[in-house]
């Protein structure tokens, strides 16, 4: 087999379909976010980032940076290996205590990413609990899908946020049969939020554990910022809460929080935890500092929600087709992979605005979009520029506008 020719052919197909991913070479700068330097073709110019998952700008926060620098100066750059071999640094202990307290749980366990946290936990539950059945929302993240798939446990897929369908599937099994209901709070591509109370009640009625991914909600919702489960007053009823430190917390890594025994079970049997080098002490220190700060500053979340709402309103006023979203995500429908890539390129080339195109397989074909994520640091001037730039791109490329606005 000509392996290189095979690789080239598959990549060429992606390019023809408009689904080939090109990374923007960006240099974020302290004190300048959301402005960053774009390195391209030997030139450097300032651009404005409108698609970062550092939703609150905490990756630049002085408390976070200070904690990380102090930890590096005290404990060095790396953790030295897995926690089973090299030991657990005290920074990890403190972070896990902070995360558990934040979610009102007995314990927490950190992983190298939210992806690893999801995949490891679900794979371990599916492999280790005899005859367990995993019930997954059809729009769950790839990390959850892969964890379920690799567990080789029986699985049932329920229609997105359709509690009646979930109840029908659960009813096929006795109440004492082991079951896990797996869902997210904020779905990051559409920006919708799951009806947590209804889903949890359904799971409780049928004797199922609940696994809630709050990756796009931690730091963002609730008076103390621990997520939608806190906001909706149901966190104490969720068996396993999974989150990330790589988005609103502003660093990197993932975690789960729940009962002491559950966390110890995943720690003891989860291959993705056991055999992976742990996060550097500086990352643990920075994440802890970020969580401690976020708990006390709900004003940042209020500002963030205002920015997102303002962006949606102003774009719709100009006929830009913002997809329905009740969260901080602002998805703008394009509906064609090639046009979506062209729109992203034109925003960057003509207007110095960076918004990455979201194409298949991240979203279904025909729903390609620009996923805009306003932050509290995007001021009114930046908002004016974004709205005018998108209107220009839509006009230049002839992309469909919202009918009611066009009329």
Secondary structure, DSSP 4 states (H G I P E B T S, - for coil): --HHHHHHHHHHHHHHHT------EEEE-TTTTTEEEEEETTEEEEEEES--S-TT-GGG-HHHHHHHHHHHHHH-S---S-HHHH---HHHHHHHHHHHHHHT-SEEEEES-HHHHHHHHHHHHHHHSTT-EEEEETT--HHHHHHHHHHT-EEEEE-TT-HHHHHHHHTTS-TTS-EEEEEESB-TTT--B--HHHHHHHHHHTT-EEEEE-TTTTTTSSTTSS-HHHHTT-GGG-SEEEEESSSTT-S--EEEEE-HHHHHHHHHH-HHHHTSPPPPHHHHHHHHHHHHHHHT-HHHHHHHHHHHHHHHHHHHHTT--BPP-SSS-EEEE---HHHHHHHHHHHHHHH-EE--EE-TTTS-TT--EEEE---TT--HHHHHHHHHHHHHHHHHHTPPPPHHHH-
